[in-house]
Amino acid sequence: MHLGLLSYFAILFAFIALELATRRFTPAYASRRELLIDLSFLFSATVVIGPLLAWFLAWLEHTLFPAYAGVLAGTPVWLQFLAFLLCEDMVQYWYHRSVHRVPALWPLHLAHHSAPYMNSLVTYRNSFFYILLFPNIWLASVLVYLGFGEVFLVYSLIKAVVTIGAHSAIRWDRFLYRHRALQPLAWLVERSISTPATHFAHHAAVENDGVGHHSGNFGNLLFFWDVLFGTALISRRYPVAFGLEANSPDAQRPWSELMFYPLRRRARTAPAQDPGLAAQAAPVRS
């Protein structure tokens, strides 16, 4: 098995082990359905679609542009890392933002927000076509082909730690908030990378309570993109509930639709819509 994939699993299982040790993992699974959804999506993302997409893109690049393999390998490491931040992480920010803002794209991302809890496995709860259409993966593959492969391995592992940590039930950022001496560091961290407080807000079941923020906090590795592009909400609080509202028509979509939309979809009484957009259109009740 590829070293990178083994490393991803090691990071994921380390977070799960911490969640289990602190009894924050299993309480999330009130039903077997949710556990099976998470495990099947993890398998799809890491064992099926991820490796297949990587193989296909490598084959495509070698076939179409054989003379360009490794041509930029001599680029300084700092510049390679910057290229991934811009062409991979910032592009993912805009892709993530678009699926929340464009109603036709929202069903592709629905599975990720259908979980009524937060833990490490939710990180990989993404539909087949949502991953397949990741523009950042396609662009990162080009950079790897041009010679940035070693830097990408380090970059992707750093991103895995941050993104899994931002979904994890560990809520590691509470340590920074509890100690006055760490407040300057907390201020810097929460504006630089995704943290549980900022990303949990993005998964909140309620939007207009000063904590939930479906319509923002889109960053993956860097939360700085939200700060830069005006979609950040920093409250240093955690939502009391996650996922979709119980009366939402999207709350109980079948597994096949969550995974394979639009190949599998049932008739809708109303178009699926990001709850954050609906909340913005609704009046705020005091």
VOPAGU-2260 file (C-alpha; in pm, 1 decimal, decimal comma):
REM VOPAGU-2260
SITE   aa  ch    i         X         Y         Z
SITE  MET   A    0       0,0       0,0       0,0
SITE  HIS   A    1     122,8     350,0     -82,6
SITE  LEU   A    2     310,0     527,2     198,1
SITE  GLY   A    3      80,6     829,6     174,2
SITE  LEU   A    4    -235,4     622,1     219,4
SITE  LEU   A    5     -84,7     437,6     514,2
SITE  SER   A    6       6,2     771,8     669,7
SITE  TYR   A    7    -349,2     904,8     621,3
SITE  PHE   A    8    -491,9     600,6     795,2
SITE  ALA   A    9    -239,8     635,4    1078,7
SITE  ILE   A   10    -348,7     996,9    1135,3
SITE  LEU   A   11    -717,2     907,1    1117,1
SITE  PHE   A   12    -686,1     612,1    1354,5
SITE  ALA   A   13    -483,0     823,3    1598,8
SITE  PHE   A   14    -770,1    1073,2    1621,3
SITE  ILE   A   15   -1026,2     793,1    1651,2
SITE  ALA   A   16    -818,8     636,4    1929,7
SITE  LEU   A   17    -822,6     968,0    2116,8
SITE  GLU   A   18   -1198,4     996,7    2066,1
SITE  LEU   A   19   -1248,1     642,9    2195,8
SITE  ALA   A   20   -1019,3     702,8    2492,9
SITE  THR   A   21   -1215,6    1012,8    2589,5
SITE  ARG   A   22   -1553,0     847,7    2514,6
SITE  ARG   A   23   -1636,6    1099,7    2244,3
SITE  PHE   A   24   -1654,3     861,2    1946,9
SITE  THR   A   25   -1917,6     593,7    2002,2
SITE  PRO   A   26   -2185,9     816,9    2161,1
SITE  ALA   A   27   -2226,6     981,2    1819,6
SITE  TYR   A   28   -2369,4     663,6    1672,1
SITE  ALA   A   29   -2725,7     646,2    1793,1
SITE  SER   A   30   -2804,4     424,2    1494,7
SITE  ARG   A   31   -2620,1     158,0    1299,6
SITE  ARG   A   32   -2718,6     341,7     980,5
SITE  GLU   A   33   -2491,4     636,7    1058,5
SITE  LEU   A   34   -2192,7     416,0    1140,7
SITE  LEU   A   35   -2235,9     217,4     818,7
SITE  ILE   A   36   -2267,6     539,1     618,1
SITE  ASP   A   37   -1943,9     672,8     764,7
SITE  LEU   A   38   -1751,3     348,8     708,5
SITE  SER   A   39   -1875,5     308,4     350,9
SITE  PHE   A   40   -1786,2     667,1     265,2
SITE  LEU   A   41   -1441,5     623,3     420,4
SITE  PHE   A   42   -1386,8     311,6     209,4
SITE  SER   A   43   -1508,4     486,5    -105,7
SITE  ALA   A   44   -1289,5     793,8     -55,8
SITE  THR   A   45    -964,5     624,3      48,3
SITE  VAL   A   46    -971,6     285,1    -123,3
SITE  VAL   A   47   -1187,5     335,3    -433,9
SITE  ILE   A   48   -1231,3     683,9    -577,5
SITE  GLY   A   49    -911,5     837,5    -435,9
SITE  PRO   A   50    -664,3     581,1    -575,5
SITE  LEU   A   51    -858,6     539,2    -901,4
SITE  LEU   A   52    -865,0     913,9    -961,4
SITE  ALA   A   53    -493,2     941,6    -882,8
SITE  TRP   A   54    -415,3     659,2   -1126,4
SITE  PHE   A   55    -634,5     806,3   -1400,0
SITE  LEU   A   56    -484,1    1155,1   -1369,6
SITE  ALA   A   57    -128,6    1017,3   -1373,2
SITE  TRP   A   58    -209,9     812,0   -1684,6
SITE  LEU   A   59    -371,9    1112,5   -1852,8
SITE  GLU   A   60     -75,7    1340,9   -1783,7
SITE  HIS   A   61     181,6    1086,1   -1900,4
SITE  THR   A   62     -20,9    1025,0   -2216,0
SITE  LEU   A   63     -85,1    1387,9   -2310,6
SITE  PHE   A   64     230,6    1559,0   -2181,5
SITE  PRO   A   65     512,2    1302,9   -2155,6
SITE  ALA   A   66     785,3    1565,5   -2195,8
SITE  TYR   A   67     674,9    1762,2   -1886,7
SITE  ALA   A   68     718,2    1493,5   -1621,9
SITE  GLY   A   69     930,7    1637,7   -1340,6
SITE  VAL   A   70    1019,6    1948,0   -1540,0
SITE  LEU   A   71     977,7    2178,5   -1236,0
SITE  ALA   A   72    1136,0    1949,8    -976,7
SITE  GLY   A   73    1406,7    2208,2    -905,6
SITE  THR   A   74    1155,9    2467,4    -783,1
SITE  PRO   A   75    1235,1    2586,7    -427,0
SITE  VAL   A   76    1044,9    2394,8    -161,5
SITE  TRP   A   77     878,1    2706,5     -19,3
SITE  LEU   A   78     745,5    2797,4    -363,1
SITE  GLN   A   79     613,3    2444,0    -416,4
SITE  PHE   A   80     433,0    2461,5     -82,6
SITE  LEU   A   81     286,9    2800,8    -173,6
SITE  ALA   A   82     168,4    2657,8    -505,2
SITE  PHE   A   83     -26,4    2387,2    -319,9
SITE  LEU   A   84    -178,7    2640,8     -81,7
SITE  LEU   A   85    -304,4    2845,8    -376,1
SITE  CYS   A   86    -385,3    2578,8    -635,4
SITE  GLU   A   87    -508,8    2311,4    -395,8
SITE  ASP   A   88    -633,8    2458,9     -68,6
SITE  MET   A   89    -764,3    2793,9    -193,5
SITE  VAL   A   90    -930,3    2625,4    -491,1
SITE  GLN   A   91   -1096,9    2379,2    -252,7
SITE  TYR   A   92   -1225,3    2675,7     -50,7
SITE  TRP   A   93   -1397,2    2814,5    -361,7
SITE  TYR   A   94   -1529,1    2474,0    -465,9
SITE  HIS   A   95   -1667,3    2417,4    -114,7
SITE  ARG   A   96   -1819,0    2764,0    -115,5
SITE  SER   A   97   -1979,4    2706,7    -455,2
SITE  VAL   A   98   -2157,3    2384,2    -353,0
SITE  HIS   A   99   -2316,2    2575,2     -65,3
SITE  ARG   A  100   -2415,1    2872,5    -279,9
SITE  VAL   A  101   -2534,4    2696,7    -597,9
SITE  PRO   A  102   -2852,4    2492,6    -529,0
SITE  ALA   A  103   -2784,6    2253,2    -818,0
SITE  LEU   A  104   -2453,7    2150,6    -656,8
SITE  TRP   A  105   -2573,1    2122,1    -296,5
SITE  PRO   A  106   -2696,0    1758,3    -325,0
SITE  LEU   A  107   -2337,7    1653,2    -405,1
SITE  HIS   A  108   -2231,4    1782,3     -63,0
SITE  LEU   A  109   -2542,8    1685,5     128,2
SITE  ALA   A  110   -2394,3    1365,2     270,4
SITE  HIS   A  111   -2121,5    1556,5     451,0
SITE  HIS   A  112   -2373,8    1773,6     634,3
SITE  SER   A  113   -2627,3    1499,8     701,2
SITE  ALA   A  114   -2428,3    1364,1     998,2
SITE  PRO   A  115   -2599,8    1470,3    1324,9
SITE  TYR   A  116   -2264,3    1466,4    1508,0
SITE  MET   A  117   -1897,7    1552,0    1459,6
SITE  ASN   A  118   -1608,4    1309,8    1473,6
SITE  SER   A  119   -1303,5    1209,8    1270,6
SITE  LEU   A  120   -1492,8     987,0    1025,8
SITE  VAL   A  121   -1714,0    1276,3     915,1
SITE  THR   A  122   -1404,3    1417,0     741,1
SITE  TYR   A  123   -1440,5    1153,6     469,0
SITE  ARG   A  124   -1819,4    1158,3     445,7
SITE  ASN   A  125   -1830,7    1291,8      88,6
SITE  SER   A  126   -2020,6    1160,4    -211,2
SITE  PHE   A  127   -1858,3     982,0    -504,1
SITE  PHE   A  128   -1909,5    1263,2    -754,3
SITE  TYR   A  129   -1829,3    1539,3    -505,7
SITE  ILE   A  130   -1479,5    1389,3    -475,5
SITE  LEU   A  131   -1452,1    1310,2    -844,5
SITE  LEU   A  132   -1517,8    1675,3    -931,6
SITE  PHE   A  133   -1270,1    1816,9    -678,3
SITE  PRO   A  134   -1083,2    2076,2    -893,0
SITE  ASN   A  135    -810,4    2095,9    -630,0
SITE  ILE   A  136    -727,8    1726,7    -674,7
SITE  TRP   A  137    -693,3    1774,3   -1049,6
SITE  LEU   A  138    -468,0    2078,4   -1004,6
SITE  ALA   A  139    -260,2    1911,4    -733,0
SITE  SER   A  140    -208,5    1615,6    -966,5
SITE  VAL   A  141     -64,5    1849,0   -1229,8
SITE  LEU   A  142     179,1    1994,8    -976,4
SITE  VAL   A  143     283,8    1646,7    -866,4
SITE  TYR   A  144     341,1    1548,7   -1229,2
SITE  LEU   A  145     557,8    1856,8   -1280,5
SITE  GLY   A  146     784,7    1745,7    -997,1
SITE  PHE   A  147     626,2    1857,1    -669,8
SITE  GLY   A  148     552,0    1504,6    -545,1
SITE  GLU   A  149     772,1    1495,8    -234,2
SITE  VAL   A  150     646,8    1831,1    -111,3
SITE  PHE   A  151     289,2    1721,5    -178,5
SITE  LEU   A  152     328,5    1420,5      49,9
SITE  VAL   A  153     432,7    1645,7     339,4
SITE  TYR   A  154     170,2    1907,8     253,2
SITE  SER   A  155    -112,1    1653,7     230,1
SITE  LEU   A  156     -22,7    1496,5     565,1
SITE  ILE   A  157     -23,5    1839,3     731,9
SITE  LYS   A  158    -360,7    1907,0     573,9
SITE  ALA   A  159    -492,3    1569,9     692,6
SITE  VAL   A  160    -396,5    1650,1    1052,8
SITE  VAL   A  161    -569,6    1989,5    1036,2
SITE  THR   A  162    -886,3    1878,2     855,9
SITE  ILE   A  163    -939,4    1562,3    1062,1
SITE  GLY   A  164    -862,3    1765,5    1373,9
SITE  ALA   A  165   -1123,3    2023,8    1271,0
SITE  HIS   A  166   -1390,2    1750,6    1248,1
SITE  SER   A  167   -1273,9    1554,2    1550,9
SITE  ALA   A  168   -1481,1    1538,5    1868,3
SITE  ILE   A  169   -1160,7    1604,5    2066,4
SITE  ARG   A  170   -1213,9    1984,0    2039,8
SITE  TRP   A  171    -842,9    2042,7    2091,2
SITE  ASP   A  172    -876,8    2421,5    2057,9
SITE  ARG   A  173   -1056,3    2447,2    2393,0
SITE  PHE   A  174    -714,7    2418,6    2556,9
SITE  LEU   A  175    -609,2    2744,7    2390,7
SITE  TYR   A  176    -927,7    2923,6    2494,8
SITE  ARG   A  177    -908,6    2819,1    2860,8
SITE  HIS   A  178    -568,8    2976,2    2935,2
SITE  ARG   A  179    -531,3    3352,7    2930,2
SITE  ALA   A  180    -161,1    3328,9    2851,6
SITE  LEU   A  181    -244,2    3143,4    2530,0
SITE  GLN   A  182    -497,1    3398,0    2400,9
SITE  PRO   A  183    -253,4    3561,8    2154,2
SITE  LEU   A  184    -169,3    3217,9    2015,7
SITE  ALA   A  185    -539,9    3126,5    2001,0
SITE  TRP   A  186    -613,3    3448,1    1807,7
SITE  LEU   A  187    -345,1    3359,9    1551,7
SITE  VAL   A  188    -434,3    2990,6    1520,8
SITE  GLU   A  189    -809,1    3040,1    1472,3
SITE  ARG   A  190    -746,2    3289,5    1191,6
SITE  SER   A  191    -485,5    3072,8    1021,8
SITE  ILE   A  192    -610,3    2712,7    1015,2
SITE  SER   A  193    -943,6    2535,3    1055,2
SITE  THR   A  194   -1022,5    2450,6    1416,7
SITE  PRO   A  195   -1307,7    2255,4    1577,8
SITE  ALA   A  196   -1482,3    2575,5    1691,0
SITE  THR   A  197   -1481,7    2734,4    1345,0
SITE  HIS   A  198   -1555,9    2418,0    1150,1
SITE  PHE   A  199   -1816,0    2283,8    1390,7
SITE  ALA   A  200   -1999,7    2611,8    1330,4
SITE  HIS   A  201   -2012,7    2522,8     962,7
SITE  HIS   A  202   -2182,1    2191,4    1048,4
SITE  ALA   A  203   -2430,8    2336,7    1298,1
SITE  ALA   A  204   -2797,3    2243,4    1274,1
SITE  VAL   A  205   -2898,8    2606,0    1335,7
SITE  GLU   A  206   -2768,7    2910,5    1150,7
SITE  ASN   A  207   -2901,1    3225,0    1317,9
SITE  ASP   A  208   -2784,8    3177,4    1676,8
SITE  GLY   A  209   -2447,3    3350,2    1662,8
SITE  VAL   A  210   -2264,0    3015,8    1656,2
SITE  GLY   A  211   -2381,0    2819,5    1350,1
SITE  HIS   A  212   -2246,8    2938,0    1015,5
SITE  HIS   A  213   -2344,6    2721,8     716,4
SITE  SER   A  214   -2296,2    3020,9     489,5
SITE  GLY   A  215   -1928,4    3054,7     577,1
SITE  ASN   A  216   -1627,9    2892,8     746,5
SITE  PHE   A  217   -1553,9    2700,8     427,9
SITE  GLY   A  218   -1176,6    2667,7     481,3
SITE  ASN   A  219   -1013,5    2325,7     489,9
SITE  LEU   A  220    -645,1    2359,0     575,5
SITE  LEU   A  221    -638,7    2738,9     599,0
SITE  PHE   A  222    -919,6    2927,8     767,7
SITE  PHE   A  223    -734,7    3234,6     642,3
SITE  TRP   A  224    -931,2    3208,8     316,4
SITE  ASP   A  225   -1252,8    3276,3     509,7
SITE  VAL   A  226   -1091,4    3572,9     679,7
SITE  LEU   A  227    -959,1    3704,2     347,6
SITE  PHE   A  228   -1281,0    3656,7     149,3
SITE  GLY   A  229   -1525,5    3768,6     417,5
SITE  THR   A  230   -1693,5    3438,5     512,2
SITE  ALA   A  231   -1544,0    3392,1     860,5
SITE  LEU   A  232   -1733,8    3365,8    1188,9
SITE  ILE   A  233   -1527,3    3317,3    1503,7
SITE  SER   A  234   -1731,2    3274,2    1821,5
SITE  ARG   A  235   -1511,4    3036,3    2024,2
SITE  ARG   A  236   -1828,6    2842,0    2099,2
SITE  TYR   A  237   -1952,6    2504,5    1978,5
SITE  PRO   A  238   -2299,3    2427,2    1839,3
SITE  VAL   A  239   -2529,4    2216,8    2052,7
SITE  ALA   A  240   -2658,3    2021,3    1751,0
SITE  PHE   A  241   -2522,5    1925,8    1411,7
SITE  GLY   A  242   -2643,9    1817,5    1069,8
SITE  LEU   A  243   -2980,7    1887,7     911,4
SITE  GLU   A  244   -3295,3    1984,1    1094,2
SITE  ALA   A  245   -3513,3    1681,6    1170,9
SITE  ASN   A  246   -3803,2    1813,0     960,6
SITE  SER   A  247   -3581,1    1873,2     658,2
SITE  PRO   A  248   -3676,2    1660,5     354,1
SITE  ASP   A  249   -3304,1    1588,7     310,4
SITE  ALA   A  250   -3249,7    1452,8     662,1
SITE  GLN   A  251   -3327,2    1090,6     570,2
SITE  ARG   A  252   -3205,6    1058,3     213,7
SITE  PRO   A  253   -3118,7     693,6     141,2
SITE  TRP   A  254   -2755,5     584,2     139,6
SITE  SER   A  255   -2756,3     528,5    -237,2
SITE  GLU   A  256   -2857,1     888,8    -302,8
SITE  LEU   A  257   -2610,1    1032,2     -53,1
SITE  MET   A  258   -2330,3     837,0    -219,3
SITE  PHE   A  259   -2418,6     841,6    -589,5
SITE  TYR   A  260   -2625,5    1154,5    -656,4
SITE  PRO   A  261   -2719,7    1239,2    -934,6
SITE  LEU   A  262   -2713,0     879,5   -1065,3
SITE  ARG   A  263   -2937,8     782,2    -776,6
SITE  ARG   A  264   -3205,6    1025,6    -668,7
SITE  ARG   A  265   -3567,7    1014,8    -572,4
SITE  ALA   A  266   -3840,1    1264,4    -649,5
SITE  ARG   A  267   -3810,0    1581,3    -444,3
SITE  THR   A  268   -4102,5    1777,8    -309,7
SITE  ALA   A  269   -3876,1    2083,1    -318,6
SITE  PRO   A  270   -3520,4    2140,4    -443,9
SITE  ALA   A  271   -3249,1    2048,5    -196,7
SITE  GLN   A  272   -3092,9    2363,4     -53,9
SITE  ASP   A  273   -2811,3    2445,3     182,4
SITE  PRO   A  274   -2983,5    2528,5     514,4
SITE  GLY   A  275   -2754,4    2827,9     548,1
SITE  LEU   A  276   -2907,5    2990,2     241,2
SITE  ALA   A  277   -3256,0    2916,0     368,5
SITE  ALA   A  278   -3169,2    3068,3     705,0
SITE  GLN   A  279   -3039,6    3382,4     539,7
SITE  ALA   A  280   -3368,9    3422,6     358,4
SITE  ALA   A  281   -3576,8    3364,9     674,0
SITE  PRO   A  282   -3637,0    3632,0     938,5
SITE  VAL   A  283   -3439,7    3606,0    1259,9
SITE  ARG   A  284   -3662,7    3534,2    1559,9
SITE  SER   A  285   -3578,9    3685,7    1891,4
